[in-house]
Amino acid sequence: MALGTRLWVVANAIMDMVAFVDRWPDRGGDLLAQGGGAMPGGAFNVTIAAKRLGLDTVYAGLVGTGPLGTAIQAELQRGNIAMAFEPVAGADSGFDLVMVEPDGERTFLTVQGCEAALDFRYLQQLTVGAGEVVYISGYHLVKDPTASGLAQWIERLSEDIALVLDPGPLVQQIAPKIWETVLRRVNVLTVNRREAALMTGRDEPDRAVMALREQGAPHATVLVRVGADGTWVVDPASGKPQLVPTRSTQVIDTTGAGDVHTAAVMALWVPNQVITVVEAANVAASLAVEHAGPSWSPSWVELSPYLTAFQREVLNPYTGGSKR
């Protein structure tokens, strides 16, 4: 059992233009990258990662008909991902420039395309059913028409639809009214260390994870991802913050690792087994950072050998697990 029977990814799939660099170029200068490429990224990462872990997934964002949008659409089709909307004629999808440093850290510069035009007129066409799950990204909460349209749509979501939010690096640019509307409704809130600090003013992730619950998501599962250290989560039994460690790995590229983690949480979710789910999500993300590029993610067959027998029994998305 996943967090829902079907996942609706209401977020931006764009093209990632990736360059692996030894350092940042000097201002006004140039730098020869060690390699790179162009590939779908953004919401494509969480979409394909959830699908590969067995969750029926619909991409509910916009893509264009230009060269970038056509490439994204081709990869969605290759991954057997359904699209909620027809491609936007006469427009192209956006892209971002991604510089990946030797330690795997990445920095982005995003250029928006037609995906930024997703508004309430589109959203009200979605037929999300009871027991399904909606994933949204903070990128859609920064600027109108998407921000106000998405907030309006979220307010109308049935309570039996789970809502997952990854605010992303632009979290400080989300208007307070929009943020409060979404946070009241969210079921799973997942952020990284930097985002948690920006949102709470607390540099210590154990304090940040508690502050996030107190800020307006007291009934939500709140996750603070801290890279090689693992993930902080509030233990459901004790109500106290707990660090769930992860496996050691050789980091090549951290781009998309958070997306893989979030997809694994949604696809492998089991009620009353939050710690076990996060353990498996940590492993999935640790496997992702061993590969270059943002959209690599493990299938269940690739993930399960790294899990314990108990984790495999409880979380298997194809058998349902004996303890679900």
C-alpha positions as CSV (number, residue, x, y, z in Angstrom):
1,M,0.0,0.0,0.0
2,A,1.4,3.4,-1.0
3,L,0.3,6.8,0.4
4,G,-2.4,6.6,-2.2
5,T,-3.6,4.3,-5.0
6,R,-2.5,6.9,-7.6
7,L,-0.1,9.8,-7.6
8,W,-0.9,13.1,-9.3
9,V,2.3,15.1,-9.7
10,V,1.1,18.8,-9.8
11,A,4.5,20.3,-10.4
12,N,7.0,21.4,-13.1
13,A,8.9,19.0,-15.4
14,I,11.6,21.0,-17.1
15,M,14.9,20.2,-18.8
16,D,18.1,20.1,-16.8
17,M,21.2,21.4,-18.5
18,V,23.9,19.8,-16.3
19,A,27.6,20.7,-16.1
20,F,30.1,18.9,-13.8
21,V,32.6,21.5,-12.7
22,D,35.7,21.7,-10.4
23,R,34.7,25.1,-9.2
24,W,32.5,28.0,-10.1
25,P,33.8,30.1,-13.0
26,D,35.2,33.6,-12.3
27,R,32.7,36.4,-12.9
28,G,32.9,37.4,-16.6
29,G,35.1,34.4,-17.3
30,D,34.6,30.8,-18.6
31,L,35.3,27.3,-17.4
32,L,35.6,24.0,-19.2
33,A,33.2,21.5,-17.6
34,Q,34.3,17.9,-16.9
35,G,31.2,16.7,-18.6
36,G,27.4,17.2,-18.6
37,G,24.3,16.8,-20.7
38,A,20.7,17.7,-21.1
39,M,17.9,15.6,-19.6
40,P,14.4,16.0,-18.1
41,G,14.4,17.2,-14.5
42,G,12.3,19.0,-12.0
43,A,9.1,17.2,-11.3
44,F,10.1,14.6,-13.9
45,N,12.4,13.1,-11.3
46,V,9.8,12.4,-8.6
47,T,7.3,11.3,-11.3
48,I,9.6,8.6,-12.8
49,A,11.0,7.6,-9.4
50,A,7.5,6.9,-8.0
51,K,6.5,5.0,-11.1
52,R,9.6,2.8,-11.0
53,L,8.7,1.8,-7.4
54,G,5.3,0.6,-8.6
55,L,3.0,3.6,-7.9
56,D,0.5,4.5,-10.7
57,T,1.5,8.0,-11.6
58,V,0.0,10.9,-13.6
59,Y,2.0,13.9,-14.6
60,A,-0.4,16.8,-14.0
61,G,1.8,19.7,-15.1
62,L,2.2,21.4,-18.5
63,V,4.7,20.7,-21.2
64,G,5.2,22.6,-24.4
65,T,5.5,21.7,-28.1
66,G,9.0,23.2,-28.6
67,P,12.2,21.1,-28.6
68,L,12.4,21.0,-24.8
69,G,8.8,20.1,-24.2
70,T,9.0,17.5,-26.9
71,A,12.0,15.9,-25.2
72,I,10.2,15.8,-21.9
73,Q,7.0,14.4,-23.4
74,A,9.1,11.6,-25.1
75,E,10.7,10.6,-21.8
76,L,7.3,10.6,-20.0
77,Q,6.0,8.3,-22.7
78,R,9.1,6.1,-22.4
79,G,8.4,5.8,-18.7
80,N,4.7,4.9,-19.3
81,I,3.6,8.0,-17.5
82,A,0.2,9.3,-18.2
83,M,-0.2,13.1,-18.9
84,A,-3.2,14.9,-17.5
85,F,-3.1,17.7,-20.1
86,E,-2.4,18.0,-23.8
87,P,0.9,19.8,-24.7
88,V,0.7,23.6,-24.9
89,A,0.8,24.5,-28.6
90,G,3.1,27.3,-29.6
91,A,5.1,27.3,-26.3
92,D,8.0,25.5,-24.9
93,S,8.9,24.1,-21.5
94,G,11.4,25.7,-19.2
95,F,14.9,24.6,-18.2
96,D,17.5,25.1,-15.6
97,L,21.3,25.3,-15.6
98,V,22.8,22.9,-13.0
99,M,26.4,23.1,-11.9
100,V,27.5,20.0,-10.0
101,E,30.7,20.4,-7.9
102,P,33.1,17.6,-7.0
103,D,31.3,16.8,-3.7
104,G,28.1,16.3,-5.5
105,E,26.5,19.6,-4.4
106,R,24.5,21.3,-7.1
107,T,23.4,24.9,-7.8
108,F,20.5,25.9,-10.1
109,L,19.4,28.8,-12.3
110,T,15.9,28.3,-13.5
111,V,14.2,29.7,-16.6
112,Q,10.5,29.1,-16.6
113,G,8.5,28.1,-19.7
114,C,4.8,27.2,-20.3
115,E,4.7,25.1,-17.2
116,A,4.4,28.3,-15.2
117,A,1.0,29.0,-16.7
118,L,-0.7,26.2,-14.8
119,D,-3.7,27.9,-13.1
120,F,-7.0,27.1,-11.6
121,R,-8.6,26.6,-15.0
122,Y,-6.3,23.6,-15.6
123,L,-6.4,22.3,-12.1
124,Q,-10.2,22.1,-11.9
125,Q,-10.1,19.6,-14.8
126,L,-8.2,17.1,-12.7
127,T,-10.2,14.1,-11.5
128,V,-8.3,13.2,-8.3
129,G,-10.2,10.4,-6.5
130,A,-10.6,9.4,-2.9
131,G,-7.6,7.5,-1.6
132,E,-5.2,9.1,-4.1
133,V,-2.3,11.4,-3.4
134,V,-1.3,14.8,-4.8
135,Y,2.4,15.9,-4.8
136,I,3.1,19.6,-5.2
137,S,6.3,21.6,-5.3
138,G,7.1,25.0,-3.9
139,Y,8.1,26.2,-7.4
140,H,4.3,26.4,-8.2
141,L,3.6,28.4,-5.1
142,V,6.0,31.4,-5.8
143,K,4.3,33.3,-8.6
144,D,0.8,33.8,-10.0
145,P,-1.2,32.5,-11.7
146,T,0.0,29.1,-10.4
147,A,0.3,30.1,-6.7
148,S,-3.1,31.5,-6.2
149,G,-4.7,28.9,-8.4
150,L,-3.0,26.0,-6.7
151,A,-3.9,27.4,-3.2
152,Q,-7.6,27.7,-4.3
153,W,-7.6,24.2,-5.7
154,I,-6.0,22.7,-2.6
155,E,-8.6,24.3,-0.3
156,R,-11.2,22.3,-2.3
157,L,-9.4,18.9,-2.1
158,S,-11.3,16.2,-0.3
159,E,-9.9,15.2,3.1
160,D,-9.5,11.6,1.9
161,I,-6.9,12.8,-0.6
162,A,-3.3,12.9,0.7
163,L,-1.2,16.0,0.0
164,V,2.6,15.9,-0.1
165,L,4.6,19.1,-0.3
166,D,8.3,19.7,-1.1
167,P,8.7,23.5,-0.8
168,G,12.1,23.5,-2.6
169,P,14.9,26.1,-2.4
170,L,12.5,29.1,-3.2
171,V,10.5,28.6,0.0
172,Q,11.2,32.1,1.3
173,Q,9.6,33.5,-1.8
174,I,6.2,31.9,-1.1
175,A,3.6,34.5,0.1
176,P,2.6,34.0,3.7
177,K,-1.1,33.6,2.8
178,I,-0.4,30.9,0.2
179,W,2.0,29.1,2.6
180,E,-0.6,29.1,5.4
181,T,-3.3,27.7,3.1
182,V,-1.1,24.8,1.9
183,L,0.4,24.0,5.3
184,R,-3.0,23.6,6.9
185,R,-3.8,20.9,4.5
186,V,-0.5,19.1,4.0
187,N,-0.2,15.4,5.1
188,V,3.6,15.0,4.4
189,L,6.0,17.9,4.4
190,T,9.5,17.1,3.2
191,V,12.4,19.5,3.2
192,N,16.2,19.5,3.2
193,R,18.5,21.0,5.9
194,R,18.8,24.4,4.2
195,E,15.1,24.8,3.5
196,A,14.3,23.8,7.1
197,A,16.6,26.5,8.4
198,L,15.1,29.1,6.1
199,M,11.6,28.2,7.2
200,T,12.2,28.1,10.9
201,G,15.3,30.2,11.6
202,R,16.8,27.1,13.4
203,D,20.0,25.7,12.1
204,E,19.7,22.5,14.1
205,P,17.6,20.1,12.1
206,D,16.2,18.3,15.2
207,R,14.8,21.6,16.4
208,A,13.7,22.6,12.9
209,V,11.6,19.5,12.4
210,M,9.7,20.2,15.7
211,A,9.3,23.8,14.8
212,L,7.8,22.9,11.4
213,R,5.2,20.8,13.1
214,E,4.4,23.5,15.5
215,Q,4.2,26.2,12.8
216,G,1.0,24.7,11.3
217,A,1.4,21.1,10.4
218,P,0.8,19.4,13.7
219,H,-0.9,16.4,12.1
220,A,1.5,16.0,9.2
221,T,4.5,13.8,8.9
222,V,7.5,16.2,8.7
223,L,10.8,15.1,7.3
224,V,14.0,17.0,7.3
225,R,16.6,15.4,4.9
226,V,20.2,16.0,6.0
227,G,22.1,14.3,3.2
228,A,24.7,11.7,4.3
229,D,23.5,12.0,7.9
230,G,20.0,10.7,7.0
231,T,16.6,12.2,7.8
232,W,15.1,13.8,10.9
233,V,11.5,12.8,11.6
234,V,9.2,13.2,14.6
235,D,8.9,9.7,16.1
236,P,5.1,8.9,16.1
237,A,5.3,7.0,19.4
238,S,7.3,9.4,21.5
239,G,6.6,12.7,19.7
240,K,10.3,13.5,19.8
241,P,12.7,14.1,16.9
242,Q,14.6,11.1,15.7
243,L,17.5,10.9,13.2
244,V,17.0,8.0,10.8
245,P,20.5,7.2,9.5
246,T,21.4,6.2,6.0
247,R,24.0,4.0,4.3
248,S,27.5,5.2,3.4
249,T,28.0,5.8,-0.3
250,Q,30.2,7.3,-2.9
251,V,28.6,10.5,-3.9
252,I,28.7,11.4,-7.6
253,D,25.7,13.7,-8.1
254,T,23.1,14.8,-5.5
255,T,20.8,16.3,-8.2
256,G,17.4,14.6,-7.8
257,A,18.2,12.7,-4.6
258,G,15.5,14.6,-2.6
259,D,13.0,13.7,-5.3
260,V,13.9,10.0,-5.1
261,H,13.5,10.2,-1.4
262,T,10.1,11.8,-1.6
263,A,9.0,9.3,-4.3
264,A,10.0,6.4,-2.1
265,V,8.1,7.8,0.9
266,M,5.0,8.0,-1.3
267,A,5.3,4.7,-3.1
268,L,6.4,2.6,0.0
269,W,4.2,4.3,2.6
270,V,2.7,2.0,5.3
271,P,0.6,3.4,8.1
272,N,2.3,3.2,11.5
273,Q,5.6,2.3,9.9
274,V,7.0,5.8,9.3
275,I,10.5,5.0,10.5
276,T,10.7,1.9,8.4
277,V,9.5,3.9,5.3
278,V,12.1,6.6,5.9
279,E,14.8,4.0,6.3
280,A,14.0,2.7,2.9
281,A,13.7,6.1,1.4
282,N,17.1,7.0,2.7
283,V,18.5,3.9,1.0
284,A,16.8,4.8,-2.3
285,A,18.3,8.3,-2.2
286,S,21.8,6.9,-1.3
287,L,21.6,4.8,-4.5
288,A,20.6,7.7,-6.6
289,V,23.6,9.9,-5.6
290,E,25.9,7.1,-6.9
291,H,24.7,7.9,-10.4
292,A,25.2,11.0,-12.6
293,G,22.2,12.9,-13.7
294,P,19.0,13.9,-11.9
295,S,16.5,11.3,-13.1
296,W,18.1,7.9,-12.1
297,S,16.2,6.1,-9.5
298,P,16.0,2.5,-8.3
299,S,13.2,0.1,-9.1
300,W,12.0,-2.2,-6.3
301,V,14.2,-4.9,-7.7
302,E,17.2,-2.6,-7.5
303,L,16.3,-1.3,-4.1
304,S,15.3,-4.4,-2.2
305,P,18.7,-6.1,-1.9
306,Y,19.8,-3.1,0.2
307,L,16.9,-3.5,2.6
308,T,16.6,-5.7,5.6
309,A,14.3,-8.8,5.5
310,F,11.7,-7.0,7.7
311,Q,11.8,-3.9,5.4
312,R,11.3,-6.0,2.3
313,E,8.4,-7.9,4.0
314,V,6.6,-4.8,5.2
315,L,7.2,-2.4,2.2
316,N,7.0,-4.5,-0.9
317,P,4.8,-2.5,-3.2
318,Y,3.8,-5.6,-5.3
319,T,2.8,-8.0,-2.5
320,G,1.4,-5.5,-0.1
321,G,3.5,-6.9,2.8
322,S,2.2,-9.1,5.5
323,K,2.3,-6.3,8.1
324,R,0.4,-3.6,6.1
